[in-house]
């Protein structure tokens, strides 16, 4: 298709072309927003998975190691209650670290706003304004 001078086109043709280009642009922006939101949701899912993993690790570890560690410490301390307290504090610290990592993953994904799409829409609005002004001349 060879290029032609847009100044020779009627206002109706220019408006029709602008409408077609705007429709295409809107469809492309919607696709970009979908893709961007999909990435955010995936990251939030990863963070939620880490929270779940933290809970599972805490339960399994507590069940399997608690008795062993308390018994080991109790032989050295001669106080079972003190050994149990020390083990509980260690487990609490581990669960806290896992929860903070999960929280950080979720924070990266929130808010699920398509930032790139917002920026390109702003640019597109400016482009459309420029086209409209030049078509009116």
MODELLER restraints for C-alpha pairs under 7 A, 6 or more apart:
rsr = mdl.restraints
at = mdl.atoms
rsr.add(forms.Gaussian(group=physical.xy_distance, feature=features.Distance(at['CA:14:A'], at['CA:135:A']), mean=6.85, stdev=0.5))
rsr.add(forms.Gaussian(group=physical.xy_distance, feature=features.Distance(at['CA:29:A'], at['CA:117:A']), mean=6.24, stdev=0.5))
rsr.add(forms.Gaussian(group=physical.xy_distance, feature=features.Distance(at['CA:32:A'], at['CA:117:A']), mean=6.22, stdev=0.5))
rsr.add(forms.Gaussian(group=physical.xy_distance, feature=features.Distance(at['CA:33:A'], at['CA:114:A']), mean=5.50, stdev=0.5))
rsr.add(forms.Gaussian(group=physical.xy_distance, feature=features.Distance(at['CA:33:A'], at['CA:117:A']), mean=5.67, stdev=0.5))
rsr.add(forms.Gaussian(group=physical.xy_distance, feature=features.Distance(at['CA:36:A'], at['CA:114:A']), mean=5.53, stdev=0.5))
rsr.add(forms.Gaussian(group=physical.xy_distance, feature=features.Distance(at['CA:37:A'], at['CA:112:A']), mean=6.13, stdev=0.5))
rsr.add(forms.Gaussian(group=physical.xy_distance, feature=features.Distance(at['CA:37:A'], at['CA:113:A']), mean=6.89, stdev=0.5))
rsr.add(forms.Gaussian(group=physical.xy_distance, feature=features.Distance(at['CA:37:A'], at['CA:114:A']), mean=6.00, stdev=0.5))
rsr.add(forms.Gaussian(group=physical.xy_distance, feature=features.Distance(at['CA:40:A'], at['CA:109:A']), mean=4.89, stdev=0.5))
rsr.add(forms.Gaussian(group=physical.xy_distance, feature=features.Distance(at['CA:40:A'], at['CA:112:A']), mean=5.72, stdev=0.5))
rsr.add(forms.Gaussian(group=physical.xy_distance, feature=features.Distance(at['CA:41:A'], at['CA:109:A']), mean=6.89, stdev=0.5))
rsr.add(forms.Gaussian(group=physical.xy_distance, feature=features.Distance(at['CA:43:A'], at['CA:105:A']), mean=6.88, stdev=0.5))
rsr.add(forms.Gaussian(group=physical.xy_distance, feature=features.Distance(at['CA:43:A'], at['CA:106:A']), mean=6.94, stdev=0.5))
rsr.add(forms.Gaussian(group=physical.xy_distance, feature=features.Distance(at['CA:43:A'], at['CA:109:A']), mean=5.47, stdev=0.5))
rsr.add(forms.Gaussian(group=physical.xy_distance, feature=features.Distance(at['CA:44:A'], at['CA:105:A']), mean=6.78, stdev=0.5))
rsr.add(forms.Gaussian(group=physical.xy_distance, feature=features.Distance(at['CA:44:A'], at['CA:106:A']), mean=4.92, stdev=0.5))
rsr.add(forms.Gaussian(group=physical.xy_distance, feature=features.Distance(at['CA:44:A'], at['CA:109:A']), mean=5.25, stdev=0.5))
rsr.add(forms.Gaussian(group=physical.xy_distance, feature=features.Distance(at['CA:47:A'], at['CA:102:A']), mean=4.81, stdev=0.5))
rsr.add(forms.Gaussian(group=physical.xy_distance, feature=features.Distance(at['CA:47:A'], at['CA:103:A']), mean=6.70, stdev=0.5))
rsr.add(forms.Gaussian(group=physical.xy_distance, feature=features.Distance(at['CA:47:A'], at['CA:105:A']), mean=4.57, stdev=0.5))
rsr.add(forms.Gaussian(group=physical.xy_distance, feature=features.Distance(at['CA:47:A'], at['CA:106:A']), mean=4.83, stdev=0.5))
rsr.add(forms.Gaussian(group=physical.xy_distance, feature=features.Distance(at['CA:48:A'], at['CA:102:A']), mean=6.66, stdev=0.5))
rsr.add(forms.Gaussian(group=physical.xy_distance, feature=features.Distance(at['CA:48:A'], at['CA:106:A']), mean=6.95, stdev=0.5))
rsr.add(forms.Gaussian(group=physical.xy_distance, feature=features.Distance(at['CA:50:A'], at['CA:102:A']), mean=5.13, stdev=0.5))
rsr.add(forms.Gaussian(group=physical.xy_distance, feature=features.Distance(at['CA:51:A'], at['CA:99:A']), mean=5.99, stdev=0.5))
rsr.add(forms.Gaussian(group=physical.xy_distance, feature=features.Distance(at['CA:51:A'], at['CA:102:A']), mean=5.33, stdev=0.5))
rsr.add(forms.Gaussian(group=physical.xy_distance, feature=features.Distance(at['CA:54:A'], at['CA:95:A']), mean=6.30, stdev=0.5))
rsr.add(forms.Gaussian(group=physical.xy_distance, feature=features.Distance(at['CA:54:A'], at['CA:98:A']), mean=5.50, stdev=0.5))
rsr.add(forms.Gaussian(group=physical.xy_distance, feature=features.Distance(at['CA:54:A'], at['CA:99:A']), mean=6.57, stdev=0.5))
rsr.add(forms.Gaussian(group=physical.xy_distance, feature=features.Distance(at['CA:58:A'], at['CA:95:A']), mean=6.32, stdev=0.5))
rsr.add(forms.Gaussian(group=physical.xy_distance, feature=features.Distance(at['CA:66:A'], at['CA:87:A']), mean=6.81, stdev=0.5))
rsr.add(forms.Gaussian(group=physical.xy_distance, feature=features.Distance(at['CA:69:A'], at['CA:87:A']), mean=6.77, stdev=0.5))
rsr.add(forms.Gaussian(group=physical.xy_distance, feature=features.Distance(at['CA:70:A'], at['CA:80:A']), mean=6.72, stdev=0.5))
rsr.add(forms.Gaussian(group=physical.xy_distance, feature=features.Distance(at['CA:70:A'], at['CA:83:A']), mean=5.04, stdev=0.5))
rsr.add(forms.Gaussian(group=physical.xy_distance, feature=features.Distance(at['CA:70:A'], at['CA:84:A']), mean=5.24, stdev=0.5))
rsr.add(forms.Gaussian(group=physical.xy_distance, feature=features.Distance(at['CA:70:A'], at['CA:87:A']), mean=6.71, stdev=0.5))
rsr.add(forms.Gaussian(group=physical.xy_distance, feature=features.Distance(at['CA:73:A'], at['CA:83:A']), mean=5.08, stdev=0.5))
rsr.add(forms.Gaussian(group=physical.xy_distance, feature=features.Distance(at['CA:74:A'], at['CA:80:A']), mean=4.77, stdev=0.5))
rsr.add(forms.Gaussian(group=physical.xy_distance, feature=features.Distance(at['CA:74:A'], at['CA:83:A']), mean=5.37, stdev=0.5))
